[in-house]
Amino acid sequence: MRAARPWPLTFLARLRHHPLGMLGLAGVTMFLFLAVFGRWIAPYSPTEQSSALMQSPTLTHPFGTDTLGRDIFSRVIRATPIELRVGLVSVFAGVGLAMMLGLVSGYLGGAIDGMIQRVIDAWLAFPPLILLLMITSVLTPSARSLIIALVIGTIPGTSRIVRGAVLAEKNNTYIEAARVIGASQMRIMLRHILPQIVAPIIVIVSIMIPVISLLGAALSFLGLGLPPPQPSWGADVSGEAVTYFRNAPWMAIFPGAALSLYVLSFNLLGDAMRDIFDPRLRGSGSMR
Amino acid sequence: MTQYVIRRILYLFPVLIGVSLITFVLMRMVPGDVAQVALGTNATEESLTQFREAYGLNEPLFDWKPPFGQYGQWVGGLMKGDFGKSYYYRTEVRDDLAQRLPVTLELMVLAMAVMVVLAIPAGIIAGVRPNSPLDLVMRTTAVFGLSIPGFWLGTMFIMLPAIWFNWMPPTGHISFFSDPLGNLQQLALPALALGIPGAAGIMRLTRSSVLEVLRQDYVRTAWSKGLRERTVIMRHVLKNGLIPIVTIVGLQMGALMGGALIMERIFSLPGIGMFTYQSILTRDYLGVQAIVVLAAVVYVFVNLAIDVSYAWLDPRIRYT
């Protein structure tokens, strides 16, 4: 048997046939680059105030300045690392926890499954944004609080999907065989079922990153996400950017445009990933 | 079927107990004193004590003996249709809801209309002719629609007409029944901003659903019977392709409520979204509790309606 290539390589090889997926990868790479090297690219400090209040975009201030004379171009760039961290940490932690919950619930079944699912029922019955607003208002505003809220928002729906995948997998004969030779429950869950549900989990991650980024930005926009003076694409669209939009529309335009581009990149890459990792959808369009 | 529906409605109780307990405990963990927030920082110690006494805030949260603490009293009130009194506005929460609910409901219904009207025809056209230029245009539009944050779209919708045409939607609330035109002027933009991201998602789902159904044997049979394209698409493809779409439209109710909150804030609409937001900020527990319980009831019934509609769309699905 030929040694299997690690999936990231297979993925990159297949991605070459997805022009839009490549575009998404380029966008994501650009944001990663900005997150690492942004401090040297941004001409000003994101919190440095100046006497140039609400100046329209010029060569010295490509995106203009805000009500405190801060350079919006620098703020947009310097918001990248925190936005990426919040988005990625929330999704990976949330999906990880949801995976464990879904695995245990789906595989063990019975009373444990029933109990976990009733809790998830209640969890899902909250309108997501309202639950997250309640959680962030309990915690002190910080990136960590935002991540906690977003993780809590990721878990219920994701664990349902994982549970469904586990249920579809657990009645196969190879699971029965593993049980017959005396494999422990833990071993069956981790070594036999988990590898089978990797594909749907990768697909979930690719869907959740843009969704959770938008939700986090919405919380910041509502003033219960990233606290000022931290630059944030969500928070910078609100407040004085809205009050003074007639004098300085660029205050609201650029941070939102950056966020849109960021989410778009992840969506394009995610669509390509879904096409590659979800065999059921394969062949129904080269760039879905 | 009836038995199934009854069992599903009984599910409402564990969900409601869970949701109300979580909200009850969570809201009481919010730092800050309700009495202080309601009376302002200048309030005397005496008036604070009086306020807590009047609103029963000194009682234990949970208690085994009647009246079962603050939670028990609140649940008892709910049974009689009494949502309690807002600490901050000193008004009956029930009246606040009755006044604000129509605004949010109308916004959500209009947004749903935007979604369905834009997404389903676009999804069918794209799905029937996959990889055609029209399909590519629609799919690209959809990815953009999914990527634009609703709050930014809403902000642009209020900013750009104001800058270009010096036009802003009227603020305050105009009832549809007293001034339908003014009402629509007010709600058209927020409904569009709320509906567009959802429409993008539904369009993509409709497209893949149509693609899936087109491959089925009964569709081939319909073609070979010599039916017109229109009949095949409308009668055979659409009806069967509708199942996943119904699910997603229903599941978007919660997201739609969150989106409505954001739009109400941007467009200064006096709906329940803004009410929830303000209640959370002012630690007005009872307002938040009422909204969340209401949302949970809607959630359970919408999900039930989705499951029942499956059986209607696809008679092979039976519930026992």
Chai-1 contact restraints between the chains, C-beta under 6 A:
chainA,res_idxA,chainB,res_idxB,connection_type,confidence,min_distance_angstrom,max_distance_angstrom,comment,restraint_id
A,R118,B,P14,contact,1.0,0.0,6.0,A-B,restraint_1
A,D121,B,V15,contact,1.0,0.0,6.0,A-B,restraint_2
A,A122,B,V15,contact,1.0,0.0,6.0,A-B,restraint_3
A,A122,B,G18,contact,1.0,0.0,6.0,A-B,restraint_4
A,A122,B,V19,contact,1.0,0.0,6.0,A-B,restraint_5
A,A125,B,V15,contact,1.0,0.0,6.0,A-B,restraint_6
A,A125,B,V19,contact,1.0,0.0,6.0,A-B,restraint_7
A,A125,B,A296,contact,1.0,0.0,6.0,A-B,restraint_8
A,A125,B,Y299,contact,1.0,0.0,6.0,A-B,restraint_9
A,P127,B,G254,contact,1.0,0.0,6.0,A-B,restraint_10
A,P127,B,M257,contact,1.0,0.0,6.0,A-B,restraint_11
A,P127,B,G258,contact,1.0,0.0,6.0,A-B,restraint_12
A,P127,B,A295,contact,1.0,0.0,6.0,A-B,restraint_13
A,P128,B,G254,contact,1.0,0.0,6.0,A-B,restraint_14
A,P128,B,G258,contact,1.0,0.0,6.0,A-B,restraint_15
A,L129,B,G258,contact,1.0,0.0,6.0,A-B,restraint_16
A,I130,B,T276,contact,1.0,0.0,6.0,A-B,restraint_17
A,L133,B,I280,contact,1.0,0.0,6.0,A-B,restraint_18
A,M134,B,L26,contact,1.0,0.0,6.0,A-B,restraint_19
A,S137,B,V30,contact,1.0,0.0,6.0,A-B,restraint_20
A,S137,B,I280,contact,1.0,0.0,6.0,A-B,restraint_21
A,V138,B,M29,contact,1.0,0.0,6.0,A-B,restraint_22
A,V138,B,V30,contact,1.0,0.0,6.0,A-B,restraint_23
A,L214,B,P149,contact,1.0,0.0,6.0,A-B,restraint_24
A,A217,B,P149,contact,1.0,0.0,6.0,A-B,restraint_25
A,A218,B,F151,contact,1.0,0.0,6.0,A-B,restraint_26
A,F221,B,F151,contact,1.0,0.0,6.0,A-B,restraint_27
A,V237,B,W152,contact,1.0,0.0,6.0,A-B,restraint_28
A,V237,B,T155,contact,1.0,0.0,6.0,A-B,restraint_29
A,F245,B,M159,contact,1.0,0.0,6.0,A-B,restraint_30
A,P249,B,M159,contact,1.0,0.0,6.0,A-B,restraint_31
A,A252,B,T155,contact,1.0,0.0,6.0,A-B,restraint_32
A,G256,B,W152,contact,1.0,0.0,6.0,A-B,restraint_33
A,L259,B,P149,contact,1.0,0.0,6.0,A-B,restraint_34
A,S260,B,S147,contact,1.0,0.0,6.0,A-B,restraint_35
A,S260,B,I148,contact,1.0,0.0,6.0,A-B,restraint_36
A,V263,B,S147,contact,1.0,0.0,6.0,A-B,restraint_37
A,L264,B,S147,contact,1.0,0.0,6.0,A-B,restraint_38
A,N267,B,V143,contact,1.0,0.0,6.0,A-B,restraint_39
A,N267,B,L146,contact,1.0,0.0,6.0,A-B,restraint_40
A,N267,B,S147,contact,1.0,0.0,6.0,A-B,restraint_41
A,S284,B,L211,contact,1.0,0.0,6.0,A-B,restraint_42
A,G285,B,P130,contact,1.0,0.0,6.0,A-B,restraint_43
